[in-house]
Amino acid sequence: MFLSYSFTTLKLYKSMKPFNKIAKLITGVMMGLLVLGFTGCATTYNVTTDFDKGTNFQAYKTWRWYQDAPVAKDSTNRRYTTFLDKRVKNAVEAEMQRRGFQKASASDKPDMLLAYDFTIENQQRLNPNFVSVPSIGYGYWYGYRYAYTYNRLYNTTSLQDYQQGTLILDVVDAKSNELIWRGSSETAASERSLTDEKVQQIVSSILAKFPPQEQERATARR
């Protein structure tokens, strides 16, 4: 009786082996998808930079915001402070301080001046094609306007509407008033979605490239 029971149990165990393998396989696949899901949730920002190759960035220690340019009487440009303006400025000031750069007082002469511009474009796309329309700009201007418009139009019947935000940070030499570094980042975003946290992430991703490292400078000189 006992031997018969043991033999039956052994047969049942062997018959269950394929199912155990399938269960393990399914578990592995589910875990992989879960990891990919968490990875996909992490936002990445496309950051590009350019800089003056002959600048000694180690000499720059203090900074201040660039003065806003005067507005013409017939200008239709919006120059009031928005929530987005506050978020960008707060994020830049916090990140610059974290990176060891001191903000100069009104009575002190800074080594560099910072300015930013933010545009939000309404766009349409059908991967990989897209249609662009004129952008809406918000920003800390200082004499010129950034324009991000495209002329590439595609005949498509199914287009997806989306908004793309582009943040540009400029660093200007305070003495020469010349641009010495520029960083920019593009991300799918609307003004409403640009929370304090997201703006901080975008700003941090840009200023992580400032000042340019020696490897970047060596590559740029080639």
C-alpha positions in Angstrom: 0.0 0.0 0.0 2.7 2.4 1.0 4.8 1.5 -2.1 1.8 2.0 -4.4 1.2 5.4 -2.9 4.8 6.4 -3.3 4.9 5.2 -6.9 1.7 7.2 -7.7 3.2 10.3 -6.1 6.4 9.9 -8.0 4.4 9.6 -11.3 2.4 12.7 -10.4 5.5 14.7 -9.6 7.1 13.7 -12.9 4.0 14.6 -14.8 4.0 18.0 -13.2 7.6 18.8 -14.2 6.6 20.3 -17.6 4.1 22.6 -15.9 6.6 23.7 -13.4 9.0 24.7 -16.2 6.2 26.6 -17.9 5.4 28.3 -14.6 9.0 29.3 -14.1 9.2 30.6 -17.7 6.1 32.7 -17.3 7.4 34.1 -14.0 10.7 35.0 -15.7 8.9 36.7 -18.5 6.6 38.6 -16.1 9.6 39.8 -14.1 11.4 40.9 -17.2 8.3 42.9 -18.4 8.1 44.5 -14.9 11.7 45.6 -15.1 11.2 47.0 -18.5 8.1 48.8 -17.2 10.0 50.5 -14.5 12.8 51.4 -16.9 10.3 52.9 -19.3 8.9 55.1 -16.6 12.3 56.8 -16.1 12.2 60.0 -18.1 15.3 60.7 -20.3 16.1 64.1 -21.7 17.9 64.8 -25.0 20.5 67.3 -23.9 22.8 69.1 -26.4 25.6 71.5 -25.6 27.9 73.9 -27.4 30.7 76.1 -26.0 33.6 78.4 -26.8 36.6 76.1 -27.1 39.1 78.7 -25.9 37.3 79.6 -22.7 38.8 78.7 -19.3 35.7 77.7 -17.5 37.6 77.1 -14.2 37.8 80.9 -13.8 34.1 81.3 -13.5 32.8 81.2 -9.9 30.0 83.7 -9.6 26.9 84.4 -11.7 23.8 86.5 -12.0 20.7 86.6 -14.2 21.1 88.5 -17.5 19.1 91.7 -17.6 15.9 91.5 -19.6 15.9 93.3 -22.9 13.6 96.4 -23.3 10.2 95.9 -24.9 9.1 98.0 -27.9 5.8 99.8 -27.4 4.2 97.9 -30.4 5.6 94.5 -29.3 3.1 91.7 -28.8 5.5 89.6 -26.8 4.5 88.5 -23.3 6.9 89.7 -20.7 5.1 88.9 -17.4 6.4 86.4 -14.9 4.6 83.0 -15.2 4.6 80.0 -12.9 6.9 78.4 -15.4 9.3 81.3 -15.2 9.5 81.0 -11.4 10.1 77.2 -11.6 12.9 77.5 -14.1 14.6 80.3 -12.2 14.3 78.4 -8.9 15.6 75.2 -10.4 18.6 77.0 -12.0 19.5 78.8 -8.8 19.3 75.6 -6.7 21.3 73.6 -9.2 24.0 76.3 -9.6 24.4 76.5 -5.9 24.6 72.7 -5.6 27.3 72.7 -8.2 29.4 75.3 -6.2 28.6 78.5 -8.1 27.6 81.5 -6.1 25.0 84.0 -7.1 26.4 87.5 -7.0 24.6 90.3 -5.2 23.3 93.4 -7.0 26.4 95.3 -5.9 28.9 92.7 -7.0 30.2 92.0 -10.5 29.6 88.4 -11.5 31.9 86.3 -13.6 29.1 85.1 -15.8 25.5 85.9 -16.7 22.8 83.3 -17.2 19.7 83.5 -19.4 17.1 81.0 -20.5 14.4 80.6 -23.0 11.5 78.1 -23.1 9.3 77.3 -26.1 6.3 75.0 -26.2 5.4 73.8 -29.7 2.2 72.3 -30.8 3.1 69.5 -33.1 1.5 66.5 -34.9 3.2 63.3 -35.8 2.7 59.9 -37.3 5.9 58.1 -36.4 8.3 58.8 -37.9 6.7 61.7 -39.8 5.4 64.9 -38.2 3.9 68.3 -38.9 5.1 71.4 -37.0 3.2 74.6 -36.3 4.5 77.9 -34.9 5.6 77.8 -31.3 4.6 79.6 -28.1 7.5 81.1 -26.2 8.1 81.8 -22.6 11.4 83.0 -21.4 14.0 85.2 -19.9 15.0 87.1 -23.1 18.1 89.2 -23.6 18.0 90.7 -27.0 17.0 88.0 -29.4 14.3 85.4 -29.8 14.7 81.7 -30.3 12.4 80.3 -33.0 11.6 76.7 -33.5 9.5 76.2 -36.6 9.7 73.6 -39.3 8.7 73.5 -43.0 8.5 69.7 -43.3 4.9 68.8 -44.0 3.6 65.3 -44.6 0.3 64.1 -46.1 -1.1 61.7 -43.5 -4.5 60.7 -42.5 -3.8 59.8 -38.9 -1.8 62.3 -36.9 -1.2 62.5 -33.2 -1.2 65.9 -31.5 1.5 66.5 -28.9 3.4 69.3 -27.4 7.2 69.6 -27.2 9.0 71.8 -24.8 12.6 73.1 -25.4 14.6 74.7 -22.7 17.7 76.6 -23.5 20.2 77.8 -20.9 22.9 80.3 -22.0 26.0 81.3 -20.1 27.5 84.7 -21.1 30.8 86.2 -20.1 30.0 89.2 -17.9 33.0 91.3 -19.1 32.8 90.6 -22.8 29.1 90.0 -23.0 29.8 87.1 -25.3 28.1 83.7 -25.2 30.5 81.0 -23.9 28.2 78.0 -23.3 24.8 76.9 -24.3 22.8 73.8 -23.2 19.4 72.7 -24.4 17.0 69.9 -23.7 13.9 68.8 -25.5 11.0 66.8 -24.0 7.4 66.1 -24.7 5.6 68.4 -22.3 2.8 70.9 -22.0 2.9 73.9 -19.7 0.5 72.2 -17.3 2.7 69.1 -17.1 5.8 71.1 -16.2 5.7 70.7 -12.5 8.4 71.8 -10.1 9.9 68.3 -10.1 10.0 68.0 -13.8 11.5 71.4 -14.4 14.2 70.6 -11.8 14.9 67.3 -13.6 15.3 69.1 -17.0 17.5 71.9 -15.6 19.6 69.4 -13.7 20.1 67.3 -16.9 21.3 70.4 -18.7 23.6 71.8 -16.0 25.1 68.4 -15.5 27.0 69.2 -18.7 28.4 72.6 -17.2 31.2 73.3 -17.2 32.3 71.1 -20.0 34.6 68.3 -18.9 38.2 68.0 -20.2 37.1 65.0 -22.3 34.5 67.1 -24.1 36.9 69.9 -24.6 39.5 67.5 -26.1 36.9 66.0 -28.4 35.7 69.5 -29.5 39.3 70.6 -30.4 39.8 67.7 -32.9 
